[in-house]
């Protein structure tokens, strides 16, 4: 999967996860939020989420530990 972490209107980091066949730039254009904080690829490993890579055209890189924590918290069962 691919992902973008964006800052919502209240300043909170929000993850968007989407299929690999969708380009980061195309997804970015669909989002109503202003600032994109990071971008990359997402895998689920034995120890949890693994974030890597980035997107050169957007000038963004994955923040492995921080992004994984944001995604895990967003998907946590409540």
C-alpha positions as CSV (number, residue, x, y, z in Angstrom):
1,X,0.0,0.0,0.0
2,X,1.0,3.6,-0.3
3,X,0.2,6.4,2.2
4,X,0.2,10.1,2.8
5,X,0.3,11.8,6.2
6,X,-1.5,15.2,6.0
7,X,-2.2,17.8,8.6
8,X,-5.9,18.4,9.0
9,X,-7.6,21.7,9.7
10,X,-7.0,21.3,13.5
11,X,-3.3,20.6,13.1
12,X,-3.6,16.8,13.7
13,X,-1.7,14.3,11.5
14,X,-4.1,12.2,9.5
15,X,-3.1,9.1,7.4
16,X,-4.5,8.3,4.0
17,X,-3.8,4.7,2.8
18,X,-4.4,3.8,-0.8
19,X,-3.4,1.1,-3.4
20,X,0.0,1.0,-5.0
21,X,-1.4,1.6,-8.4
22,X,-2.5,5.1,-7.4
23,X,0.2,7.7,-7.6
24,X,1.0,9.8,-4.6
25,X,0.5,13.0,-6.6
26,X,-2.9,11.9,-7.9
27,X,-4.0,11.1,-4.4
28,X,-2.6,14.4,-3.1
29,X,-4.7,16.3,-5.6
30,X,-7.9,14.7,-4.3
31,X,-7.3,15.6,-0.6
32,X,-8.8,18.9,0.8
33,X,-6.0,19.3,3.3
34,X,-3.2,21.8,3.0
35,X,0.1,20.5,4.2
36,X,1.4,17.0,3.4
37,X,3.8,15.9,6.1
38,X,5.2,12.6,4.6
39,X,4.6,10.0,2.0
40,X,5.8,6.5,1.4
41,X,5.0,2.8,1.2
42,X,3.3,0.8,4.0
43,X,3.6,-2.9,4.8
44,X,2.3,-4.8,7.8
45,X,5.1,-6.9,9.3
46,X,5.3,-9.2,12.3
47,X,6.1,-6.3,14.6
48,X,3.6,-3.9,13.2
49,X,3.6,-1.3,10.4
50,X,6.7,-0.7,8.3
51,X,6.9,2.7,6.5
52,X,9.5,3.4,3.9
53,X,10.3,5.3,0.7
54,X,8.9,8.6,-0.2
55,X,8.0,10.6,-3.3
56,X,10.6,12.8,-5.1
57,X,8.1,14.9,-7.0
58,X,6.3,15.9,-3.8
59,X,9.7,16.3,-2.1
60,X,8.6,14.0,0.8
61,X,10.1,11.1,2.6
62,X,8.7,8.5,4.9
63,X,9.3,9.0,8.6
64,X,9.4,5.3,9.6
65,X,8.7,5.4,13.3
66,X,6.5,8.5,13.4
67,X,4.4,7.5,10.4
68,X,3.9,3.9,11.7
69,X,2.7,5.2,15.1
70,X,0.2,7.6,13.4
71,X,-1.2,4.9,11.2
72,X,-1.4,2.4,14.0
73,X,-3.2,4.9,16.2
74,X,-5.7,5.7,13.4
75,X,-6.4,2.0,12.9
76,X,-6.6,1.1,16.6
77,X,-9.8,-0.6,17.6
78,X,-11.8,1.6,19.9
